[in-house]
Amino acid sequence: MDDKDLEEIRRRKLLELQRQLEEEERRKAIEAELRAKKEALLRRILTDKARERLANIRLVKPELAEAAENLVIQLVQAGQLIPPVSDEQLKALLLRLDSHGRREFRIRFERK
């Protein structure tokens, strides 16, 4: 390989890396915008106590908080839950969601 070939390879690699960086930035911007819209919607739907509970749960179990947010939004849009959603209603939904995700484990001891 001569210097021209190496330079062309470097140029292509640089262009590819720039394209990937731009795509990543665009994806992050879209995610941030969607998250902001979701937060605004939840502010209208949930009471202050319910939002506080959801924020605390997000610190411990982010996947449970995400599932609860999606479920609350879905139920309100379907008309099955009427805003503002109280802390007690959110607790009931969280218990329902958390019980679905848990498995019961049994440990058996066999004596020989």
C-alpha positions as CSV (number, residue, x, y, z in Angstrom):
1,M,0.0,0.0,0.0
2,D,1.2,3.4,-0.8
3,D,0.5,6.7,1.0
4,K,-2.5,7.6,-1.2
5,D,-4.3,4.3,-0.3
6,L,-3.6,4.8,3.4
7,E,-4.9,8.4,3.2
8,E,-8.0,7.3,1.4
9,I,-8.7,4.6,4.1
10,R,-8.2,7.2,6.9
11,R,-10.5,9.6,5.1
12,R,-13.3,7.0,4.8
13,K,-12.9,5.9,8.4
14,L,-13.1,9.5,9.6
15,L,-16.2,10.1,7.5
16,E,-17.8,6.9,8.9
17,L,-17.0,7.9,12.5
18,Q,-18.4,11.4,11.9
19,R,-21.6,9.9,10.4
20,Q,-22.0,7.5,13.4
21,L,-21.5,10.4,15.8
22,E,-24.1,12.5,14.1
23,E,-26.6,9.6,14.1
24,E,-25.9,9.0,17.8
25,E,-26.5,12.7,18.6
26,R,-29.7,12.7,16.6
27,R,-31.0,9.6,18.4
28,K,-30.2,11.1,21.8
29,A,-32.0,14.3,20.8
30,I,-35.1,12.4,19.8
31,E,-35.0,10.3,23.0
32,A,-34.7,13.5,25.1
33,E,-37.6,15.1,23.3
34,L,-39.8,12.0,23.9
35,R,-38.8,11.9,27.5
36,A,-39.7,15.5,28.0
37,K,-43.1,15.0,26.4
38,K,-43.7,11.9,28.6
39,E,-42.7,13.9,31.7
40,A,-45.1,16.7,30.8
41,L,-47.9,14.3,30.3
42,L,-47.2,12.6,33.6
43,R,-47.2,16.0,35.4
44,R,-50.8,16.5,34.2
45,I,-51.9,12.9,35.0
46,L,-50.3,12.2,38.4
47,T,-50.7,14.0,41.7
48,D,-47.6,15.4,43.3
49,K,-47.3,12.5,45.8
50,A,-47.7,9.9,43.0
51,R,-45.0,11.6,40.9
52,E,-42.7,11.7,44.0
53,R,-43.3,8.0,44.6
54,L,-42.5,7.2,41.0
55,A,-39.3,9.2,41.2
56,N,-38.2,7.3,44.3
57,I,-39.0,4.0,42.6
58,R,-37.0,5.1,39.5
59,L,-33.9,5.3,41.8
60,V,-34.3,1.7,42.9
61,K,-36.0,-0.1,40.1
62,P,-35.9,2.0,36.9
63,E,-37.6,-0.8,34.8
64,L,-40.5,-0.9,37.2
65,A,-40.9,2.9,37.1
66,E,-40.8,2.9,33.3
67,A,-43.5,0.1,33.2
68,A,-45.7,2.0,35.6
69,E,-45.4,5.2,33.7
70,N,-46.3,3.5,30.5
71,L,-49.2,1.6,32.1
72,V,-50.6,4.8,33.7
73,I,-50.5,6.7,30.4
74,Q,-52.1,3.7,28.6
75,L,-54.9,3.4,31.1
76,V,-55.6,7.1,31.1
77,Q,-55.7,7.2,27.2
78,A,-58.0,4.1,27.2
79,G,-60.3,5.9,29.7
80,Q,-59.9,3.2,32.4
81,L,-58.2,5.6,34.8
82,I,-59.3,9.2,35.3
83,P,-56.8,11.9,36.1
84,P,-55.4,13.0,38.5
85,V,-54.1,9.6,39.4
86,S,-53.6,9.5,43.2
87,D,-50.7,7.9,45.1
88,E,-53.1,5.1,46.3
89,Q,-54.1,4.3,42.7
90,L,-50.4,4.3,41.7
91,K,-49.5,2.0,44.6
92,A,-52.2,-0.5,43.4
93,L,-50.8,-0.4,39.9
94,L,-47.2,-0.9,41.2
95,L,-48.2,-3.9,43.3
96,R,-49.9,-5.4,40.3
97,L,-46.9,-4.8,38.1
98,D,-44.4,-6.0,40.6
99,S,-46.3,-9.2,41.4
100,H,-46.2,-10.1,37.7
101,G,-42.4,-9.7,37.6
102,R,-41.7,-11.9,40.6
103,R,-41.1,-15.5,40.6
104,E,-41.5,-17.8,43.5
105,F,-38.4,-19.8,44.3
106,R,-38.4,-23.0,46.2
107,I,-35.4,-24.5,47.8
108,R,-35.4,-28.2,48.5
109,F,-33.0,-29.9,50.7
110,E,-32.4,-33.5,50.1
111,R,-30.7,-35.4,52.9
112,K,-28.7,-38.4,52.0
